[in-house]
Amino acid sequence: MDGSTIAISLKGITQPCQLFNSGAGQYHWFSTIPPERRGLHGEFDYYGLSKRVYRCLNTNVDVALGRLKVRQRGRVVVLSGQVGSPKLLNQVVELALSVEGVDEVETKGVSITETC
């Protein structure tokens, strides 16, 4: 990809900015996709981080996580729903943090439903 420089003027201030050619005659502002926007197959996906975390959880957790929702706010993963135990919640958080692009995991919306 070659970089082309253009001048951008905002509020009377002109700054040089670099655009990158994708090879198909299209230019983009970034030469790479940010980790929080990378999809399951490396493509741009606005919700890519939450999808990759969900796939990681489904692959590595032995119990069903059907009542757990995975969302994202930038590089923060937001979990909501129900899990079966505090131990399972800790495992889910550790796995989520292991996914590239995750900076933090919020669990405020998660309730624990232990069954006796």
C-alpha positions in Angstrom: 0.0 0.0 0.0 1.4 3.4 -0.9 0.6 6.5 1.2 -0.7 9.6 -0.5 -0.6 12.9 1.4 -3.5 15.3 1.2 -4.1 18.6 3.0 -7.1 18.8 5.3 -8.3 22.1 6.5 -10.5 22.4 9.6 -11.4 25.7 11.1 -8.7 27.5 9.1 -5.9 25.1 10.2 -4.4 23.1 7.4 -2.8 19.7 8.3 -1.2 17.1 6.0 -2.9 13.7 6.3 -1.9 10.5 4.8 -4.3 8.2 3.0 -3.5 4.6 2.1 -4.4 2.9 -1.2 -6.1 -0.5 -0.7 -4.9 -1.6 -4.1 -8.4 -1.5 -5.5 -8.3 2.2 -6.2 -9.9 3.0 -2.8 -8.2 5.1 -0.2 -8.5 4.7 3.5 -7.4 6.8 6.5 -5.7 3.9 8.3 -3.3 1.3 6.9 -4.5 -1.3 9.4 -7.7 -2.2 11.2 -7.8 -1.3 14.9 -8.0 -4.5 17.0 -11.4 -3.6 18.4 -12.8 -3.4 14.8 -11.2 -6.6 13.5 -13.8 -9.3 12.6 -13.7 -13.0 12.9 -11.8 -13.4 9.7 -9.6 -10.3 9.9 -12.0 -8.0 8.0 -13.3 -4.7 9.3 -16.3 -5.2 11.6 -17.6 -2.5 13.9 -18.6 -5.2 16.4 -15.6 -7.4 15.7 -14.2 -7.4 19.3 -17.4 -8.6 20.9 -17.8 -11.4 18.2 -14.2 -12.6 18.8 -14.7 -12.6 22.5 -18.0 -14.5 22.2 -16.3 -17.1 19.9 -13.4 -17.5 22.4 -15.9 -18.0 25.3 -17.9 -20.6 23.3 -14.7 -22.4 22.4 -13.1 -22.5 25.8 -15.9 -22.7 28.4 -17.4 -26.1 29.1 -20.9 -24.9 30.1 -23.5 -23.2 27.9 -23.3 -19.4 28.0 -26.7 -18.9 26.4 -27.8 -16.3 29.0 -24.7 -14.2 28.7 -24.5 -11.3 26.3 -21.2 -9.9 25.1 -21.1 -6.3 23.9 -18.4 -3.8 23.4 -17.7 -0.1 23.9 -14.5 0.6 22.1 -11.9 -1.7 23.6 -14.0 -2.4 26.6 -16.0 -5.7 26.7 -19.4 -5.3 28.5 -20.9 -8.5 29.8 -24.6 -8.8 30.9 -26.9 -11.6 31.7 -26.5 -14.6 34.0 -23.8 -17.1 34.8 -23.9 -20.2 37.0 -21.2 -19.3 39.6 -18.6 -16.8 40.6 -15.9 -19.2 39.5 -17.4 -19.3 36.0 -17.6 -15.5 35.9 -13.9 -15.2 36.8 -13.1 -17.7 34.0 -15.2 -15.7 31.5 -13.4 -12.5 32.5 -10.0 -14.0 32.2 -10.8 -15.5 28.8 -12.2 -12.2 27.6 -9.1 -10.3 28.7 -6.9 -12.8 26.7 -8.5 -11.7 23.4 -6.4 -9.2 21.4 -7.8 -5.7 21.7 -9.6 -6.1 25.0 -8.4 -3.5 27.6 -11.1 -4.0 30.2 -14.1 -6.2 31.0 -17.2 -4.8 32.7 -19.4 -7.2 34.6 -21.9 -4.9 36.3 -24.8 -6.3 34.4 -24.0 -10.0 35.2 -26.0 -11.8 37.9 -24.9 -15.2 39.4 -27.6 -17.9 39.5 -26.1 -20.7 41.5 -28.3 -23.8 41.5 -28.2 -26.2 44.5 
